[in-house]
Amino acid sequence: MKIRIIENSRIPQLLSWFIKIKAITIYPFVFVKGKADIRLRIHEYIHLKQQRELFVVGFYVLYIWYWLKNIVWHKMDSRTAYREIPFEREAYENENNFVYALNRERFAWRNYKWS
């Protein structure tokens, strides 16, 4: 899968309503506020794989569900709720592993879920 990165994009800034974001993946593109370093590329590549296996729409439905659940049920602040989304936990935990995204199991994000 080829990563289509659009650097120096204003989209991350426009979508930073609740938390500031440096990049956002909207299959098949990655929009980056500035320049994309290797860590960010790996992180967003993991999100591309997650989106692909959930047919994009499923990814965003679950993403919002987990974020809202973390805020309402677990009473987390917006930033912590974001960091505890299983998709983000998988991406952050593996963003320094150059081969993870190439070898990851399908639906590996499920291993990062908690109540």
C-alpha positions, 0 to 999 in steps of 0.5 A: 500500500502506497502512502499518499502524504500531503504535507503542509496541509491546513486540514489538521488545523481545521479539524483540531476542535477538541485536541490539536492534531499534527496529522489525520488519515482519511483513506487513502491520504494522510494530511500533515500540518508540517513535514512528516517524519518517519515516526509519523509516517509509521503511525499514520500507515498503521491507521491506513491499515486499520481503516482499510480492514474496517472499510473506512466508515467502520473505522470512524464509527468505532473511533468516535464510539471509543472516544465518546465512551472514554469521555462519558463512561470512563470520565477522561479528559479529551486528550486522554480519551483520544490516547486510549482509543484502541486504534491510537494505542496500537499506532502510538505503541508501534510507531517506532517499529519500522516493520510492525505495519508491514507484519501486523496481524489484521485487526490487531487493534483489538488487542489494545481494547480495554473495558 
